Amino acid sequence: MIEKIETQWLLSFKSVYEQLSFKLAAEQLQIPSSNVSRHVSLLEKSLNSRLLERTTRKMQATAAGTKLYHSLIPLMQAMDDALEEVSLHGESVSGHLKMITPDLPFMGEVIADFCLQHPQIQLSCDTQLNPNEGLMDGFDLILSFGRGPLDDSGWVAKEILRWPSCVVAAPEQFEKHSSPTTLDELSKVPCITSLSVLQGTPWRFKNQEKLQVQSSYKVNSGNLAKAAALKGLGFAILPLHACQAEIASGDLIELKLDQEPEDLVLHAFYSGRKYPLQKVKAFLTHLTSSLGNL
């Protein structure tokens, strides 16, 4: 069957299905509208199935058309990935690298150095702390924070950095609330949480323990959370390295609990294949090497 089907017929059908218009599909594919119509007709003839119902007022997919579209999408993506992988194999790293990353202090230099080393790379980089599934579509690489087990997704995850964490507060918080020693006691004191990333609450502890905390101060920045903790606005969960100096000086006190906070982990996500594209693989190698030198 496959030897009777032209790839362009499938591309035209896919575009018409998504646009519900031969004209819009033709504009997207940059070919004449008559060609698109002919491709779909030839595909329907070869399959002996009506894929799209056309009237003068609207167009809609048949059940057969819907089934074909949803079956085609992963196959066409896999074919496109395979062709791009082969085209880049053994050659200089090139192409359009689309990525999302938190705005980390070291990341700007890392990305700029990578582009200097690979001048054929075109970069599009968005800074987001908590990219949702819809936003992630269309990107090659996502760098994102997390604590605890990852949710199942169609993305491959690679751990990049891991920071042990601690719960801290200013001395005045310990004067107001004594010193919580259990998660239950911690749930009753004011806490500083994130606005969106890591869902703000619950806080995650090892052994898959979760804690709903009270918070009237929510920020999407570790620096802002630490500043608020220093001002005595509540307890904060922070990477240990980010507040070691303040703990040593006594400006912050580390809370000793019956459970340890989960580590903060920076993961790299790339879309559903066992191996990343060459440009993604090259960037991850560069990132890992650069972090090792910091």
Disulfide bonds with the S-S distance in Angstrom:
none
